[in-house]
Amino acid sequence: MGKLEEASRKRKKKQDIQHAVLAAVAVAGFLTLAATAPNALRLLDYLPNGKYNLKYRMKSVAGRLAAKGYVVWVEKDDKKYLRITPAGRKVLAFEQAKVALKNQKKKWDGRWRMVTFDIPERRSVVRFRLRAVMREIGFVRMQDSVWVYPYDCEDFIALLKVELKIGRDVLYAIADTIEHDKGLRRHFNLPEL
């Protein structure tokens, strides 16, 4: 495995762990590090054992989440607890919507969903993030700023626009036909109409 692949894999694993902890904090309302025993967060079981102990890992993840503003430390009865912030809830809702879109039952209605965008160069980081999220969901790039998906995703795109603060720079369209769509149909394993 190359260096870039390895770095990407590590970054994805860190994000998955952070989302698992954020979800645990959201479900519990608040969470103390003492409560984050293996029974509380079974999602972390797949991590390699021996590299770091669970308490260190949890402190590290909690610190990163606090630095991003997704959780805050609250002291109560001489114990420190993590409490999710509105920003953390927003990130968690976005991740849950992404997973729900990926896992929804997909039956094609014969129409294509197109996302077009024109994001200024000064916001290239946002443009890169938008492309990465759309690629992760399963969109296919038709042209530089035109991406296609065969299933309903309007709610997710609206959420994505809010998350990335790109309201008018991104347009969502539904097309009945696309010229020369044979390759797209093959990519998505769709029947010929």
C-alpha positions in Angstrom: 0.0 0.0 0.0 1.3 3.4 -0.9 2.0 6.3 1.4 -1.1 8.3 0.3 -3.4 5.3 0.7 -2.0 4.6 4.2 -2.4 8.3 5.2 -6.0 8.3 3.8 -6.8 5.1 5.6 -5.6 6.5 9.0 -7.5 9.7 8.5 -10.7 7.8 7.7 -10.2 5.6 10.8 -9.8 8.7 13.0 -12.9 10.3 11.6 -14.9 7.0 12.2 -13.7 6.9 15.8 -14.6 10.6 16.3 -18.1 10.0 14.9 -18.6 6.9 17.1 -17.7 8.9 20.2 -19.8 11.9 19.1 -22.8 9.5 18.6 -22.2 8.0 22.0 -22.2 11.5 23.6 -25.4 12.4 21.7 -27.2 9.3 22.7 -26.3 9.6 26.4 -26.7 13.3 26.5 -23.3 13.5 28.1 -20.5 11.1 28.7 -17.7 10.7 31.2 -14.4 9.1 30.4 -15.0 6.6 33.2 -18.2 5.5 31.4 -16.4 4.9 28.1 -15.5 1.4 29.0 -15.5 -1.3 26.3 -19.2 -2.0 27.0 -20.1 1.6 26.2 -18.4 1.9 22.9 -18.2 -1.5 21.2 -17.6 0.4 17.9 -14.0 0.8 18.9 -13.3 -2.9 19.2 -12.0 -3.1 15.6 -9.0 -1.0 16.5 -5.6 -2.7 16.9 -5.1 -3.7 20.5 -1.9 -2.8 22.3 -1.0 0.3 20.3 -2.8 2.6 22.8 -5.0 1.8 25.7 -8.6 2.7 25.6 -8.4 5.5 28.2 -5.7 7.3 26.2 -7.5 6.8 23.0 -10.7 8.3 24.4 -8.9 11.3 25.9 -7.3 11.9 22.6 -10.5 11.7 20.6 -12.4 13.8 23.2 -9.7 16.4 23.0 -9.9 16.6 19.1 -13.7 16.8 19.3 -13.5 19.6 21.9 -11.0 21.5 19.8 -13.3 21.3 16.8 -16.2 22.6 19.0 -18.3 19.5 18.7 -18.3 18.7 22.4 -17.6 20.7 25.6 -16.2 19.6 29.0 -18.7 20.0 31.8 -17.7 19.5 35.4 -20.4 18.1 37.7 -19.9 16.4 41.1 -16.1 16.6 40.7 -16.2 14.6 37.5 -15.6 15.8 34.0 -18.3 15.0 31.4 -18.5 15.5 27.6 -21.6 17.2 26.3 -22.4 17.6 22.7 -22.8 21.1 21.2 -25.2 22.3 18.5 -22.2 22.1 16.1 -21.6 18.5 17.1 -25.3 17.6 16.6 -25.1 19.2 13.1 -22.1 17.1 12.1 -23.7 14.0 13.5 -26.9 14.6 11.6 -24.9 15.1 8.4 -23.0 11.9 8.9 -26.2 10.0 9.7 -27.9 11.4 6.5 -24.9 10.3 4.5 -25.1 6.8 5.9 -28.8 6.7 5.4 -28.5 7.7 1.7 -25.8 5.1 1.1 -28.0 2.4 2.7 -31.4 3.3 1.3 -33.2 0.8 -0.8 -32.6 1.9 -4.4 -35.2 1.5 -7.1 -34.6 3.6 -10.1 -37.5 5.7 -11.4 -35.9 6.4 -14.8 -34.8 9.9 -13.9 -31.3 11.3 -13.3 -30.4 13.6 -10.4 -27.8 16.2 -11.4 -25.8 18.4 -9.2 -24.0 21.3 -10.8 -21.8 23.8 -9.0 -19.8 26.9 -9.6 -17.7 27.5 -6.5 -15.2 30.4 -6.7 -11.5 29.6 -6.6 -11.1 31.3 -3.2 -13.3 28.6 -1.7 -11.4 25.7 -3.4 -11.3 23.8 -0.1 -15.1 23.7 0.0 -15.2 22.6 -3.6 -12.8 19.8 -2.9 -14.9 18.7 0.1 -18.1 18.8 -2.0 -16.5 16.6 -4.6 -15.2 14.2 -2.0 -18.6 13.8 -0.3 -20.4 13.3 -3.7 -17.8 10.7 -4.7 -18.3 8.9 -1.4 -22.1 8.8 -1.8 -21.8 7.4 -5.3 -22.2 10.3 -7.7 -20.4 10.1 -11.0 -18.7 13.1 -12.6 -20.1 13.8 -16.0 -18.1 17.0 -16.5 -15.9 19.1 -14.2 -18.8 20.7 -12.3 -21.7 18.3 -13.2 -22.3 15.2 -11.2 -25.0 12.6 -11.8 -26.8 10.1 -9.5 -29.8 8.0 -10.4 -31.7 8.0 -7.0 -33.5 10.6 -5.0 -31.1 12.6 -2.9 -32.7 16.1 -2.8 -32.8 16.2 1.0 -29.2 15.2 1.3 -28.1 17.8 -1.2 -30.0 20.5 0.8 -28.3 19.3 4.0 -24.9 19.3 2.2 -25.5 22.9 1.0 -26.2 24.0 4.5 -23.2 22.1 6.0 -20.8 23.6 3.5 -22.5 27.0 3.3 -22.8 26.9 -0.5 -26.5 27.6 -1.1 -26.6 29.5 -4.4 -23.3 28.0 -5.7 -24.9 24.5 -6.1 -27.9 23.5 -8.2 -29.9 20.3 -8.0 -31.8 19.2 -11.1 -33.8 16.2 -12.2 -33.5 15.1 -15.8 -35.7 12.6 -17.6 -33.0 11.7 -20.1 -29.3 12.3 -20.6 -27.8 11.9 -24.0 -25.4 9.0 -24.3 -26.2 7.6 -20.9 -25.2 4.0 -21.7 -22.0 4.3 -19.6 -23.9 5.7 -16.7 -26.5 2.9 -16.8 -23.7 0.4 -16.9 -21.9 2.1 -13.9 -25.0 2.0 -11.7 -26.2 -1.4 -13.0 -29.4 0.1 -14.3 -31.7 -1.5 -16.9 -32.0 -0.2 -20.5 -35.3 1.7 -21.0 
